[in-house]
Amino acid sequence: MIKASVRDNPGLRNKFVRFAWTIVWGMLVRPIPRSIFNGWKLTLLKLFGARVHKTAVVYSSATIYLPSNLEMGEHAIIGSCVDCYNVDKISLGAFAMVSQKTYLCSASHDFTRNDMPLVSAPIIIEDHAWIAADVFVGMGVTVGQGAIVGARSSLFRDVEPWTVVGGNPARFIKKRLIEG
């Protein structure tokens, strides 16, 4: 069961920060080729509150909703065209990879209520985990250390460490064994 919290409407300050962030990223990062000026991208993310290691990599075509809710460990990667809807915290551990066109969604709506308020829960991708291409990761999900989520999967539940999952919804495929 996902432990989600009801989100209040974002205040004016939050809306202004997100607006400013969208303009800054769109004008100062999107035009940059993906393989250069990574330090510049990380500097801008940090200026807007992200906690990112100096060796982390964020592709220019990625969309980050709210930098202050982003944490990236050493050598963590957010690939091209990743949509990081981080209303709540999204954390990538050391050497964690999120491949192209993945959607990290830390919020939804409580459909059991008539007013359908926004609810959110953090997404945690632990060290050495790999989210392959075009995966949906729902709110409140933890991807365990060394786990792999297969391409085009939909992930609504936690993934055990050192396992491989895939499908819609994602299901256990096998244990991941590392050879020396």
Stockholm file with secondary structure:
# STOCKHOLM 1.0

chainA/1-180         MIKASVRDNPGLRNKFVRFAWTIVWGMLVRPIPRSIFNGWKLTLLKLFGARVHKTAVVYSSATIYLPSNLEMGEHAIIGSCVDCYNVDKISLGAFAMVSQKTYLCSASHDFTRNDMPLVSAPIIIEDHAWIAADVFVGMGVTVGQGAIVGARSSLFRDVEPWTVVGGNPARFIKKRLIEG
#=GR chainA/1-180 SS CCCCEECCCCCHHHHHHHHHHHHHHHHHTTTSCTTSCHHHHHHHHHHTTCEECTTCEECTTCEESCGGGEEECTTCEECTTCEEECSSCEEECTTCEECTTCEEECEEECTTSTTCCEEECCEEECTTCEECTTCEECTTCEECTTCEECTTCEECSCBCTTEEEETTTTEEEEECCCCC
#=GC SS_cons         CCCCEECCCCCHHHHHHHHHHHHHHHHHTTTSCTTSCHHHHHHHHHHTTCEECTTCEECTTCEESCGGGEEECTTCEECTTCEEECSSCEEECTTCEECTTCEEECEEECTTSTTCCEEECCEEECTTCEECTTCEECTTCEECTTCEECTTCEECSCBCTTEEEETTTTEEEEECCCCC
//
